[in-house]
Amino acid sequence: MALAKSEMEGCELCPAGMSCTEGVADGATCEIGYYCLEGTSDAHLYLAPPGTQILTTGNDNITDAVGCP
């Protein structure tokens, strides 16, 4: 169920480079192989595209993916 605008006021989005399943307080650094946009709640939502890899944690953009050797 979607939250009403009044219920969303004061809510914080999960910061880019992290995933938050229960809110910002439980945020976890985005894992190797993935990038996490602002508001990401699923750590495995944004996988590096085919033919690329992400070798560090805390990535927040698809441009963090580099070509495979």
TAFEN-V403520 format. One record per residue. N is the residue number from 1. PSI is psi in whole degrees, 0 to 359 (NA if undefined). OMEGA is omega in whole degrees, -180 to 180 (* if undefined). Layout:
N PSI OMEGA
N PSI OMEGA
This chain:
1 134 180
2 147 177
3 144 174
4 155 -179
5 319 -179
6 330 179
7 335 -177
8 341 -180
9 132 -179
10 351 177
11 143 178
12 137 173
13 147 175
14 134 -179
15 150 175
16 143 -179
17 0 180
18 162 170
19 142 -176
20 112 -179
21 328 -177
22 6 -178
23 170 -175
24 325 -177
25 334 -179
26 17 -176
27 145 178
28 145 178
29 136 178
30 139 -173
31 163 173
32 136 179
33 350 -176
34 161 169
35 150 -176
36 117 176
37 165 176
38 132 179
39 5 -179
40 130 177
41 348 179
42 113 -176
43 342 -177
44 24 -178
45 318 -174
46 89 179
47 146 175
48 138 -178
49 157 178
50 138 -180
51 3 179
52 170 177
53 154 174
54 116 -171
55 2 -179
56 173 177
57 164 175
58 21 -179
59 145 -174
60 13 -177
61 147 179
62 335 180
63 352 176
64 347 178
65 138 179
66 156 -180
67 146 177
68 147 -180
69 NA *
